[in-house]
Amino acid sequence: MTTLSIEAQISELNRKMDLVLEGVELQKRSRDEIDDLAKDLNIVAKDAFQQTVVMLDKAQVEFDSDALSSLFIKILQNVDTFHEMLQLLESARDFMKDASPILHQVGLDAVTKMNELDRKGYFIFAADIFKLMDRFILATSKVKMDDKLDNKSLFAILKELNSPEVRKSLSYSLRLLKEINN
């Protein structure tokens, strides 16, 4: 081999060795950073644990390791139950997602129908019917069949038909019946 070829090879080896040394240095720095991070996290975890202990002590919470281990065992025994419960919750969420537009439309349709019924006067009519029923029930409690008062002649009944209140009520009833039949 020639001297130039050996020097080129040595130069190439030196260059590769420099790259390897740079890689090793980067790994060392990375490992040092990870070690520093682990030390910092360890300090933070210890502080958090101590703060938790102080808070639990102030709240007078006693830590029972047997109860915690039994709770952990119960949780592990019921993993399938928790899985089923989560599936049910997901199904319920999916159902609500699918049903909410339908329920929204039903609500809008109900409001529209109620508005239409209100415009036609159904609610006022229903309130008046309830008032009339209330008056009728109160009147039937007060007015009882009486042989002396209710045993009238045909002329006495015709005389009562001539009163303005009875004529007005009969006239209104007849108009109402005609309108219903139309």
C-alpha positions as CSV (number, residue, x, y, z in Angstrom):
1,M,0.0,0.0,0.0
2,T,1.1,3.5,-0.6
3,T,1.7,6.1,2.0
4,L,-1.1,8.2,0.5
5,S,-3.6,5.4,0.7
6,I,-2.7,4.6,4.3
7,E,-3.0,8.3,5.2
8,A,-6.4,8.5,3.5
9,Q,-7.5,5.4,5.4
10,I,-6.2,6.8,8.7
11,S,-7.9,10.1,7.9
12,E,-11.2,8.3,7.1
13,L,-10.9,6.2,10.3
14,N,-10.3,9.4,12.3
15,R,-13.3,11.0,10.7
16,K,-15.5,8.0,11.5
17,M,-14.0,7.8,15.1
18,D,-15.0,11.5,15.5
19,L,-18.5,10.7,14.4
20,V,-18.7,7.8,16.8
21,L,-17.3,9.9,19.7
22,E,-19.9,12.7,18.8
23,G,-22.7,10.0,19.0
24,V,-21.3,8.7,22.3
25,E,-21.2,12.3,23.6
26,L,-24.8,13.0,22.5
27,Q,-25.9,9.7,24.2
28,K,-24.1,10.7,27.4
29,R,-25.7,14.2,27.4
30,S,-29.1,12.6,26.7
31,R,-28.6,10.1,29.5
32,D,-27.5,12.9,31.9
33,E,-30.6,14.9,31.0
34,I,-32.8,11.9,31.6
35,D,-31.1,11.3,35.0
36,D,-31.6,15.0,35.9
37,L,-35.2,14.8,34.9
38,A,-35.7,11.6,37.0
39,K,-34.1,13.3,40.0
40,D,-36.3,16.4,39.6
41,L,-39.4,14.2,39.1
42,N,-38.4,12.2,42.2
43,I,-38.2,15.4,44.2
44,V,-41.6,16.6,42.9
45,A,-43.2,13.2,43.6
46,K,-41.8,13.2,47.2
47,D,-43.1,16.8,47.7
48,A,-46.5,15.8,46.3
49,F,-46.6,12.8,48.5
50,Q,-45.7,14.8,51.6
51,Q,-48.3,17.4,50.8
52,T,-50.9,14.7,50.3
53,V,-50.0,13.2,53.6
54,V,-50.3,16.6,55.3
55,M,-53.7,17.3,53.6
56,L,-55.0,13.9,54.6
57,D,-53.8,14.4,58.1
58,K,-55.5,17.8,58.3
59,A,-58.7,16.3,57.0
60,Q,-58.3,13.5,59.6
61,V,-58.4,10.8,57.0
62,E,-56.8,7.6,58.1
63,F,-55.2,5.4,55.5
64,D,-56.0,1.7,55.9
65,S,-53.8,-0.3,53.7
66,D,-55.9,-3.5,54.2
67,A,-59.0,-1.6,53.0
68,L,-57.1,-0.3,50.0
69,S,-55.8,-3.7,49.0
70,S,-59.3,-5.2,49.4
71,L,-60.7,-2.4,47.3
72,F,-58.0,-3.0,44.7
73,I,-58.9,-6.8,44.7
74,K,-62.6,-6.0,44.3
75,I,-61.8,-3.7,41.4
76,L,-59.8,-6.4,39.7
77,Q,-62.5,-9.0,40.3
78,N,-65.1,-6.7,38.7
79,V,-63.1,-5.6,35.7
80,D,-65.6,-7.3,33.4
81,T,-68.5,-5.4,35.1
82,F,-66.7,-2.1,34.7
83,H,-66.1,-2.9,31.1
84,E,-69.8,-3.7,30.6
85,M,-70.8,-0.5,32.4
86,L,-68.5,1.5,30.2
87,Q,-70.0,-0.2,27.1
88,L,-73.5,0.7,28.4
89,L,-72.4,4.3,28.9
90,E,-71.0,4.4,25.4
91,S,-74.2,2.9,24.0
92,A,-76.3,5.5,25.9
93,R,-74.1,8.3,24.6
94,D,-74.5,7.0,21.0
95,F,-78.2,6.7,21.5
96,M,-78.5,10.2,22.8
97,K,-76.4,11.5,19.9
98,D,-78.7,9.7,17.5
99,A,-81.9,10.5,19.3
100,S,-81.3,14.1,20.1
101,P,-82.2,15.5,16.7
102,I,-85.4,13.4,16.8
103,L,-86.3,14.6,20.3
104,H,-85.5,18.1,19.3
105,Q,-87.9,17.9,16.3
106,V,-90.5,16.3,18.5
107,G,-90.2,19.2,20.9
108,L,-90.5,21.7,18.1
109,D,-93.5,19.9,16.7
110,A,-95.1,19.9,20.2
111,V,-94.5,23.6,20.7
112,T,-95.9,24.3,17.2
113,K,-99.0,22.2,18.0
114,M,-99.5,23.9,21.4
115,N,-99.2,27.3,19.7
116,E,-101.9,26.2,17.2
117,L,-104.2,25.0,19.9
118,D,-103.7,28.2,21.8
119,R,-104.5,30.3,18.8
120,K,-107.7,28.3,18.2
121,G,-108.7,28.9,21.8
122,Y,-108.5,25.3,23.2
123,F,-106.8,26.3,26.4
124,I,-109.2,29.1,27.2
125,F,-112.1,26.7,26.3
126,A,-110.7,24.0,28.6
127,A,-110.3,26.5,31.4
128,D,-113.9,27.6,30.9
129,I,-115.1,24.0,30.9
130,F,-113.2,23.3,34.1
131,K,-114.9,26.4,35.7
132,L,-118.3,25.2,34.4
133,M,-117.7,21.7,35.8
134,D,-116.6,23.2,39.1
135,R,-119.7,25.4,39.3
136,F,-121.9,22.4,38.3
137,I,-120.3,20.2,41.1
138,L,-120.8,23.0,43.6
139,A,-124.4,23.5,42.5
140,T,-125.2,19.8,42.7
141,S,-123.9,19.8,46.3
142,K,-126.1,22.7,47.2
143,V,-129.3,22.0,45.2
144,K,-131.1,18.8,46.0
145,M,-134.3,17.4,44.4
146,D,-137.2,18.9,46.3
147,D,-140.8,17.7,45.7
148,K,-142.3,21.0,46.6
149,L,-139.9,23.2,44.5
150,D,-139.5,20.8,41.6
151,N,-143.1,19.7,41.1
152,K,-144.1,22.6,38.8
153,S,-146.9,22.8,36.3
154,L,-146.2,23.2,32.6
155,F,-147.2,26.8,32.8
156,A,-144.8,27.5,35.6
157,I,-142.0,26.0,33.6
158,L,-143.0,28.0,30.5
159,K,-143.0,31.2,32.7
160,E,-139.4,30.4,33.8
161,L,-138.4,29.8,30.1
162,N,-139.5,33.4,29.6
163,S,-136.8,34.8,31.9
164,P,-133.9,36.6,30.2
165,E,-131.2,34.3,31.6
166,V,-132.9,31.1,30.5
167,R,-133.8,32.5,27.1
168,K,-130.2,33.7,26.6
169,S,-128.7,30.3,27.7
170,L,-131.1,28.3,25.5
171,S,-130.4,30.6,22.5
172,Y,-126.7,30.2,22.9
173,S,-127.0,26.4,23.3
174,L,-129.1,26.3,20.0
175,R,-126.6,28.4,18.1
176,L,-123.7,26.3,19.4
177,L,-125.5,23.0,18.4
178,K,-126.2,24.5,14.9
179,E,-122.5,25.5,14.5
180,I,-121.3,22.0,15.6
181,N,-123.6,20.3,13.0
182,N,-122.3,22.5,10.2
